[in-house]
Amino acid sequence: MDKLSKEKILSSSSGWVASLLNFLPGVGAGYLYQRRWLPYFYTIAAVATWFIIGIIIQGDKELGQTEQLIGIAGLFVISIVTIVEANLAFNKAVKLTFIKKEESKNPTKKGWFK
């Protein structure tokens, strides 16, 4: 039994499910579905940083509607970026596994006579 490669695991997942999970919660749950831990932690760090910046800028004053929209828009941008990145990584993994599968079907002959 061979060890599954990172590309095989990623390409066996569904790209649209990962994109949907990255969009709806907005915290990179699609990365957990794809078993991609580093991008997940980067997304969590970006969301936490966005919240911390908002708290620091807010100070003691009450938030107006404009500030609330800016906060929501920031989270929306983070989720859109994770959607695009997860979909690109999925498509790249599918192409790599297809190329590897084709190479294993047609091995190149090495030696004097090809």
Backbone hydrogen bonds, N-H to C=O, Kabsch-Sander energy under -0.5 kcal/mol:
donor,donor_aa,acceptor,acceptor_aa,energy
9,I,5,S,-2.0
10,L,6,K,-2.3
11,S,7,E,-2.8
12,S,8,K,-1.4
13,S,9,I,-0.6
13,S,10,L,-0.7
18,A,14,S,-1.9
19,S,15,G,-2.0
20,L,16,W,-2.4
21,L,17,V,-2.6
22,N,18,A,-1.7
23,F,19,S,-1.6
24,L,20,L,-2.7
28,G,22,N,-0.5
29,A,21,L,-0.8
31,Y,28,G,-1.0
32,L,28,G,-0.9
33,Y,29,A,-1.6
34,Q,30,G,-2.0
35,R,31,Y,-0.5
35,R,32,L,-0.7
36,R,31,Y,-2.9
37,W,35,R,-0.7
40,Y,36,R,-1.0
41,F,37,W,-2.4
42,Y,38,L,-2.1
43,T,39,P,-2.2
44,I,40,Y,-2.4
45,A,41,F,-2.3
46,A,42,Y,-2.3
47,V,43,T,-2.5
48,A,44,I,-2.5
49,T,45,A,-2.5
50,W,46,A,-2.2
51,F,47,V,-2.2
52,I,48,A,-2.5
53,I,49,T,-2.7
54,G,50,W,-2.0
55,I,51,F,-2.3
56,I,52,I,-2.5
57,I,53,I,-2.6
58,Q,54,G,-2.1
59,G,55,I,-1.8
61,K,58,Q,-1.4
68,Q,64,G,-1.8
69,L,65,Q,-2.1
70,I,66,T,-2.1
71,G,67,E,-2.1
72,I,68,Q,-2.3
73,A,69,L,-2.6
74,G,70,I,-2.0
75,L,71,G,-1.7
76,F,72,I,-2.2
77,V,73,A,-2.4
78,I,74,G,-2.2
79,S,75,L,-2.2
80,I,76,F,-2.3
81,V,77,V,-2.4
82,T,78,I,-2.0
83,I,79,S,-2.0
84,V,80,I,-2.3
85,E,81,V,-2.4
86,A,82,T,-2.4
87,N,83,I,-2.1
88,L,84,V,-2.4
89,A,85,E,-2.4
90,F,86,A,-2.0
91,N,87,N,-2.4
92,K,88,L,-2.3
93,A,89,A,-2.2
94,V,90,F,-2.2
95,K,91,N,-2.1
96,L,92,K,-2.3
97,T,93,A,-2.4
98,F,94,V,-2.0
99,I,95,K,-2.4
100,K,96,L,-2.5
101,K,97,T,-2.1
102,E,98,F,-2.3
103,E,99,I,-2.3
104,S,100,K,-1.9
105,K,101,K,-1.4
106,N,102,E,-1.9
114,K,112,W,-0.6
